[in-house]
Amino acid sequence: MILLPDGASGHTYHWAANTGTHEDCLDDDNGDTSYVACSAANRQLNLTYANPSVAEGDIDFSVAPSVRFLSSGRSTHRTTDSEVDISFLTPTAGFLETVSYDSHPSSYETINGTPRSTSDGSATWTYSDLENLSMKCTKNGSIQVRLSYLALEVTYTEAAVTDNATFFGANF
């Protein structure tokens, strides 16, 4: 399942949304029609995410789910890449990954994070963890970056369905 941003908090004024809100700019990959941009080093953008679209009972938590970020971005410099540190804000384990978006005058690069099977480095994900996910982006250096997509992908095993329906003639 894919979880999209549903809110922004933190130092969002250093990350400019070219249209609408920060979370609107990052919920689909529209390239230069919808993005957030930042040039200042060490500026953060904190994002909260929508709750899972799958009910808790439909996920088999005996098989550890995994979570990773999906992103699309680009450097606006002609020859130098732009770097962004992307990490979990909640849970607090962090799992920081530095992403380097290539310098392209107009095309965006898709970079996906490493699947994480634990929420804190040792405990597997719980439904409550999935309901409370938030991410933090921190800009490295002064080369502008544009992000047009930052979603979370949750990979899980469906819970077994037990059908206890009585078939015709079964009780005779």
C-alpha positions in Angstrom: 0.0 0.0 0.0 1.1 3.6 -0.6 0.8 6.2 2.0 0.8 9.8 0.9 1.6 13.0 2.8 -1.4 14.5 4.5 0.2 17.3 6.4 3.4 19.3 6.9 5.1 20.7 10.0 8.4 22.1 10.9 10.5 24.6 9.0 8.4 24.4 5.8 8.9 28.0 4.9 12.5 27.1 3.8 11.0 24.5 1.5 8.8 26.5 -1.0 5.8 24.8 -2.5 5.4 26.1 -6.1 1.6 25.4 -6.0 -0.8 24.7 -3.2 0.5 23.1 0.0 3.7 21.2 0.7 1.8 17.9 1.0 -0.2 18.6 -2.2 3.1 19.1 -4.1 4.5 15.7 -3.0 1.5 13.4 -3.5 1.9 12.7 -7.2 4.8 12.9 -9.5 3.9 15.9 -11.7 7.5 17.1 -12.2 7.8 20.9 -12.8 4.0 21.5 -12.4 4.0 20.4 -8.7 7.1 20.3 -6.4 8.7 21.7 -3.2 12.1 23.4 -3.6 14.9 24.2 -1.2 18.4 25.8 -1.6 19.4 26.5 2.0 21.6 24.0 3.8 20.3 22.2 6.9 16.7 23.3 6.3 14.0 20.7 7.3 10.7 19.7 5.9 8.7 17.4 8.2 5.7 15.5 6.8 3.0 13.5 8.3 1.3 10.7 6.3 -2.2 9.4 5.8 -3.3 6.4 7.9 -3.2 2.9 6.2 -5.9 2.2 3.7 -5.9 -1.5 4.8 -7.6 -2.5 8.1 -5.4 -3.8 10.9 -7.1 -7.2 10.7 -6.2 -7.6 7.1 -2.5 -7.5 7.7 -0.6 -10.6 8.9 1.8 -9.1 11.5 3.4 -12.5 12.1 5.2 -11.8 8.8 7.1 -8.5 9.3 5.9 -5.7 7.0 8.5 -3.4 5.5 8.4 0.4 4.9 10.4 2.4 2.5 10.2 5.9 1.0 9.6 6.5 -2.7 10.9 9.8 -4.1 11.3 11.8 -7.2 13.5 14.9 -7.5 16.1 16.7 -9.4 18.9 19.2 -8.9 18.4 22.5 -10.7 22.1 23.1 -11.2 23.6 22.3 -14.6 26.5 20.2 -13.4 26.2 19.5 -9.6 23.9 17.1 -7.9 21.7 18.0 -4.9 21.6 16.0 -1.7 18.8 15.5 0.8 18.9 13.5 4.0 15.6 11.6 4.2 14.7 9.9 7.5 11.8 8.7 9.6 10.8 11.4 12.1 8.3 8.9 13.7 9.2 6.3 14.7 12.3 7.9 16.1 14.7 5.3 14.8 15.6 7.6 12.0 17.1 5.2 9.4 18.7 8.2 7.7 19.5 7.9 4.0 21.3 10.6 1.9 19.7 10.9 -1.5 21.6 12.5 -4.3 19.4 13.8 -7.1 21.2 14.2 -10.5 21.6 17.5 -12.2 19.2 17.5 -15.0 17.8 20.6 -16.6 14.3 19.2 -16.8 14.0 15.5 -15.9 13.3 14.0 -12.5 15.1 11.0 -11.0 13.3 8.3 -9.0 15.1 7.2 -5.9 13.6 4.7 -3.5 14.7 4.0 0.1 15.8 0.8 1.7 12.9 -1.4 2.9 12.9 -1.4 6.7 11.4 -4.4 8.5 11.7 -2.9 12.0 10.3 0.3 13.3 13.1 1.0 15.8 16.0 -1.2 14.7 14.7 -4.3 16.6 10.9 -4.3 16.9 8.7 -5.2 13.9 6.2 -2.7 12.7 2.8 -2.5 14.5 -0.4 -1.0 13.1 0.0 1.9 15.5 3.4 2.6 14.0 1.9 2.7 10.5 -0.8 5.1 11.6 1.7 7.5 13.0 4.4 7.7 10.3 6.2 11.0 9.6 9.3 11.8 7.6 12.0 14.4 7.7 13.9 15.9 4.8 17.0 17.9 5.5 18.7 19.8 2.7 22.5 19.4 2.3 24.5 22.2 0.7 23.2 25.2 -1.3 22.4 23.6 -4.7 18.6 23.8 -5.1 16.7 20.6 -5.1 13.1 20.1 -6.3 11.1 17.2 -4.9 7.9 16.2 -6.7 7.0 13.0 -4.9 7.7 11.6 -1.4 5.4 8.7 -0.5 5.8 5.6 1.8 5.4 2.1 0.5 4.2 -0.5 3.0 4.8 -4.1 1.9 2.8 -6.6 3.9 1.3 -10.1 3.9 -2.5 -10.3 3.8 -4.0 -12.0 6.8 -5.6 -15.4 6.1 -9.4 -15.2 5.6 -11.4 -17.8 7.4 -14.8 -18.5 5.8 -17.1 -20.0 8.4 -20.2 -19.9 6.2 -22.5 -22.9 6.4 -22.8 -24.6 3.0 -26.2 -25.8 1.8 -26.9 -29.2 3.4 -24.0 -29.1 5.8 -26.1 -29.3 8.9 -28.3 -32.2 7.8 
